[in-house]
Amino acid sequence: MQTRGKIFDDISQLMTNAMGVAQGAREEAETAFKGMVDRWLADRDFVTREEFEAVRGMAQKAREENEALKARLDALEAKSS
């Protein structure tokens, strides 16, 4: 009976180790794939989502400032007429 328990313990330990190796390989593959995709995107001059959102925010602010300046200019022109 002791031998059977030892065999099952050994098999269990082997499976645990195999799962750990598989998990490490998966994480390494994901990291390598992400790096490859990042390089591919950089080579094609694509922008990241963060860069896009930053420029979009700047454009929105510039539009709002232009509208405010236009309203101010229209008011000054109406006053001088």
N, C-alpha and C positions, 0 to 999 in steps of 0.2 A: 504494500500500500504506500509506503514511503517513496518508493521509486516512481510510482505513478504521479504522486503529488509533485515530486521534483521535476518530472518531465513537463507537467502542466505549467509549473512555475517558470521553467526554462522557455517554453513556447510563449508564455505570456510576456516574459521579458524581451524575447526576440521580436514579438509583434509590436511592443511598445517602442523599442529602438527603431524598428522599421518605420513606424508612423512618424517618429521624430525626424528621421532622415528624409522622409517624403515631404514633411512640412517644411523643412529647411530648403529642400530642392524647389518646392513650389514658390517660396518667398524669393529665392534667388532668381528663378525664372521670371517672376513678376517684375522684379527690380531691373533685370536685364531688358525685358520687353519695354518697360516704361522709358528706360534710357534710350533705347533704339527709336521709339516713337518721338521722344523729345528732340533727338538729333534730326530725325526726318523732318519734323515740323520746322525746326530752326533753319534747316537748309532751304526750305521753301518760303522763308520769310513770313510764315504765319504768326499771328500775334496770340498771346495767351489771353484767356478770359479776363484776367486782372488788368492787363494792358488795355484791352478793349473797353472795359468798364471805366478805367481812368480817363481815357480820351473821350469817351461818351459823356462823362460828367463835365469835362472841360468844355466840350462843345455846347452842352446845355447851358452852362453858366455864361458862355460868350453870347449865346442867343438871347438870354434874359437881359444881359447888360446892353446888347444892341437894341432891344425893344425899349428898354428904359431910356436910352439915349435918344432914340427916335421920337419917343413921346415928349421928351424934354425939348428937342429941336422943333417939333411941330408946335409946341406951346410958345416957344420964343418967336417963331415965324408968325404965328397968329397974333401975337402981341404987337409985333412991329408993323403989321399990315394995317 
